Amino acid sequence: MATELTYVLITPYSLIKSRTGNIIARLMSFSGCDLVGIRMMRPSDEFVNEYIKNVKVLGIDPTVKKTLVDYIDQNLRHDNILGQPNRCLFLLFEGIHAVERIHEVVGKLTTEAESEAVRGTIRGTYSDYVTTPEGKVRYFEPAVLIPTTTEYARKNLEIFAKLGFKDPGIYEECAEGETTLVILKPDNFFKHSVRPGNMIDMFSKTGLRIVGARMVRMSATQGEEFYGFLRDVFKKKLANRVVENIRKGIGKSFNFEITDDEYTAMAEVINEKNATYEVSQIVKYMTGVDLNTVSPGDRDKPGTHRGLALLYRGHDAVEKIRERLGVTDPAKAVAGTVRSDFGQNIMQNAAHASDSIENAVRERKIVGLYENAGNDCAKIIQGWFKGEHTIS
């Protein structure tokens, strides 16, 4: 069976209307394909011109073709009919017959009179193709742009790799306020599900804008830098628990009394090791790499676990996101929060969110989503053309 690489481009209007989460949920759960890359982009005129050239040679209905060309020409340029920044969200999917499967989930471009053909698809929900009785297009919004054949996918992926990601991919100027970081944690990607998309949909209820996105595979070094500060937190927070565990473990092993001060002295050594162990477990969960066994030469290599990093911007972004996320322990989180709905335990609690603007800056720098969104998508596409697949 053929493993393929394909793409979905979520349109500026779909982003404005906060449809992103539901679109991603459907793509990830129904297509059976893996999300291997994601990046925000603002298409250049050069990119739009090349993209239109490929559309014009498609073997599709001439009316649909013209409608699609006009839409791309009028909506994806910097100077567009919406009068807003032409932000798009680019998604890369990999899987068996990925082009066909993604197309089935998205649905065909059909007029309002033919809408039964796409009922239940993404376009059946979010696309509009309204024509007059004479067949003139009154209003058109495709919701997403996708390839319909493997050859068309390849041609357009070449354009994306060459021209699509020359901008920074982070658009903090699009909204006033502050920027915070959210990472959807690895267990959301262990299997195909609606979880990542549904969480994005819940965060959209804050009214904040997504201004950056990147799939992250943190290395052991990045994971330790990200979570290393927790050693001191665990040493203070778990000190009494360590003392009690020592007391329970050896309290009756000797025929003499051990004082509280002596238990505390013993706990000083154990507490340090316990805090280091707790941090290593978090890093292993987030990266798939064990700090205790990883070789020095592998510490900086990307880990095996994937997460999705998102930047949200707006007034009081840090507070709004953390309120929507819920407290650390899902069992104590308020109903209707992300962690209440999707968290499993204190570690596997669905998502991470920065707790201050200062920490957001520190964490963004670690995951490479600070001054730009990186070149991951271009590298994946270029690797595919060389026969290098992302998912083994």
N, C-alpha and C positions, 0 to 999 in steps of 0.2 A: 504494500500500500504506500502511496506517495505522501511523504511529509512535505508540507508547503509552508511558506511564509506569506502572510497577507497583512493588509492594514485596514484600519477604520479611521476616518477623519471626522471627528465630531465638529459640526459647523458652528460658526460664531453665534447664530441665533439659538441653537440648542444649548450652548453654554450660558447665554444670557438668561434663558428660561429655566436654568438649573435642572436640565434633563439628564445631565451627565451620569449620575449615579444609577438611575434605572436603565440607561442604555448599557453601561458597563455590566450591570448585574445580569442582564439578558445575554449579553455576549459571552460572559464567562461561564454561566451555568448551562446554557442551551447549546452552545457550539461544540463543546468538548475540546476546545483549543486552549492553549496556554498563552496568557498575557506575558510577553517577554520584553516588551519595551513600551515606554510611554513618555511623551514630551509635549509641552505646549509650544506652539509656533505661531508666528505671524507671517503668512506667505508673502514673499516679495513679488513684484510684478513679473520678474524674470521667471520665477517658479510658476506663477499662474499662466503665463504665456505657453510654457512648455507643457503644462498639464492639459491645457485646452487643446493643444495640438494632438495629444493622444486620444482625447475624447472625440475629436472630429473624425478619426479614422475607425471608430467603433462601428461594428455591424449591427446597429440597433435602429429602431424606428426613427426616421428623420425628425419628426416633431419632438420626440423625447430628447433626441440628441441636441437639437437647437435649444430646447428649454434648459437642459443641463449646462450647456456652454454659456448661455446668457446668465444663468444663476452664478456660476463660478466667476465669470467676468465681472459681475456687479457686486458680489458679496465677499469674495476672498481677497480683494485688493486692499491696500492701505486706504485708498480713497474709495469708499464703498457706500452703497445706498442706505446702510444702517446709520452711517455717520458715527460709528463707534470703532474702537480698535478691533482689527480683524483677527482676534484670538481664536485659534482652533486647538483641539486636543487630538494629537496623533497617537494611535494605538497600534502596536505590532503584535500579531497573533501567529503562533506556530502550532501545527498539528496535522493529522492525517486529513487530506483533502480540505485543507483550511479555507481555501478560497470559496469552495462550494458551500461549506458548512456555515461560514460567516454570512454568506449571501442568503442562505435559508433563514437565518435568524433576523437579518435586517429586512428582507423582503424586497420585492421589485418596485420600480417606479411606475405607479399606475395613477390614472386620473380618479377623481372622486366617484365617477360612475362605475369604475372598475374596482372599487375599494375592497370588495369581498375577497379579491384574490390575495390581499395582504393582511387580512384580519389576524390579529394575534402577533404580528411581527413588529419590529421597532418602527418601521415606516407606517405600518397600519395604525400605530398609536400616535406617532409624532410628526409624520410627513403630511404635507398638504400639496395636492396637485389639482387645483380647481380650474376648470375650463368653462367657457361659454357654450351654449348649444351649437355654435358654429365651429367649435374646436379651438378658439383663441384662448391662450393661457391667461387667466385672471390673477392667479396667485400660485407660487410654487416654493416649497421649502422641503428639501429631501431629508432633513434631520442629520444624516451622515452621508459621507461619500465613501464608496468601496469599489474594488475591482470586481468584475464579473467573470473573468477568465484568468488562468494562470499566466498567460502571456501578457495580458493587460496589467496584471499585478506586478510582474517583473519590470515592465517599462516604467510604470509609475514609481516603483520603489527605487529605481535608478535615479529618477528625478528628485525624490525625497532625499536620498543619500548625498546627491551632488549639490542641491540648491535649497532644500527645505529647512535645514537647521543652522543657518548662518547667523541667525539672531540669537540673543542670550537665552531665550526660552523662559525667562522670568520677567513678569510684567507688574512690578509693584506700583508703577505710575498709573495703573488702571483704576486704582481706588485709594481713597484717603484712609488714614488710620495706621495700624501696625500689622506686621506680618508674623505669623506663627507657623510652627511645623507640626504636622501630623504624620505618623508612620503607621500604616496598617500592618500588623505584625504577621510573621511567617505562617502561622497556622491557618490564616485566611486563604493561603495559596497552596496548601497541601493537597487540596482536591478542587475540582471545578464546582463552584457554588455561587450563590447570589450575594454572599456575605460582603465582599469588598464593595460592590456597587451599592448595596443597601446601606452600608455605613456612610458612604459618600453622600447618599441621598439624605440620611439623617443629619449629617453635618451641614448640608445645604440649607436646612431650616434655620440656621443662624443668620442667613442673609449675607454671609461673607462670600467673597469671590475666591475661586482657585486661581492663583497667579503663577504656579509652578508645579511641576510633577516629574518624578523620576523613579524608576524601579531601582531598588538598592539591594546589593549583595555585600553586606559589610564584611570586611576582613576581620581577623582576630585582633589586629592592631586597632582598627576603627571601633570595634565592639568594646575593647577595653578602655579606649579613650572616651567613648560615649557613656559607659556605665561605671567606670573606675571610681568615680567620686562616691559611689554607694558603699564602698568599703567602710568609710568612717561612719556612714549612716547606719549600716548593719552592726558595727561594733557597739554603737550606743543603744540602738533599738533592741538588739538581741542579747545584750550582756546578761540580763537577769535570766533569760531562758537558758543560756549556756551554763550558768551557775546551777540552776535547778536540774539540768540534765546530768551534770557531773555529780550532784548530790544523789540523784536517783541511781546513777550508774555504779558508784563506788561507796555509797554511804554505809552499807552493811558488809563491805568486803574486809574490814579491819576491826580488830578488837580494841580499838581506842577511838576516842572522840576526835572528830575533825571540826575545827571552829569555822564560823562564817568567814572570818578573815582569810583562813587558809583556803577555803573553797574559792573565794574571790581571787586569791593569788594564782591558784591553778587555772582559773577561768581566763586570766589575762593572756596566757599563751594560746589556749584553745579558741578564745574569742577572735583573735587575729586570724587564725586558720579558718575558722567558721565563716568570717566575713569574706575572706578571699574565695572560699568555696561557693558562697552564695552568688558572688559576682560572676564567677566562672560559669555557673549554671545559667544565669541570664544571658551571658555572652554566647554560650553554646546554643541556647534556644533562638537567639536573634540571628546568629551567623551560621549555625551548623558545625562550628569548629570548637574543639575542646582546648582551652588555654593551657591545660595541664599536659597535653600530649603533642600539640602542634609544633612542628620543627621551626627553627628560626627562619629558614628559607621560605616557609609557607605562611608566615604570619601576615604578610601584606597581600596575599592572594585573595581574590573575592571568595566569600563563603559560599556554602551550598544552599542556604536558605534565602528566599526572596521576601522583600517587603516593598510596600508602595509608599513613597514619601510624597507628601502634598504640602504646598504652601497656601495658607488661607490669609486673606488680607481684608481689613476693614476696621471700624472703630471697635475697641475693646476685644480684639480678635482672640487674645490669649484666654481671657475670662470666658468668652462665649463658647469657644471650642471645648474648654475643660468642663464647663457646665453641661454641655451636650454629651461629652464623653462619659462623665460619671466618675465616682471615686475608684481608687485602685482595686479594691476587693469587689468583684462583680456581685457577690452575695449581699453586699451592703449598698450597692448602687441603686439610685432611685429608678423606679420603673419608667421605661421610655427612654433611658439613656443608652448609649452605644454599649457600654460595658454590661449593663443589666441584660440587654437583649442578646449580646454576642460573646461576652466574656465567659471563660470557663473556670479560671482560678486567678490568684493574685499575679502569677507570671503570664499565663495565657489569657490576658484580659483585653483582647481584641485590638487595641491600638495604643500608641504612645502620643502624648501631646506635650509640647513645651510648657513649662510652668511659669515662664517669665520671658520678656523680650530679650533679655541678656542671654538666657539659656537657649532661646530659639536661634540666636546668632551663632552661638557656640556649636549647637547641634547641626545647624545647616552647613557649617563649614566642614564638619566631620563627614557628612553624607554626600557632600559635593552638590549642594543645592543652594548656593549662596550668591555668587556673582553671575553664574550661568548654570544651565541645567545639564551641561555635559554633552558629549557626543555619542552616547551609548547607542542610540537608534541607528545612526549612520554606520557605526562599527558592526552592529548586528547584521544589517543589510549587506554591507560589503563582505562580511564573513560568510554569509549565505551564498553569495555569488562565487565564493571560493570553495564551497562545499562544507563549511563549518556550521553545524547546527547548534542551536542554543540549548535545547533540551535533549538529553541523551536518552 
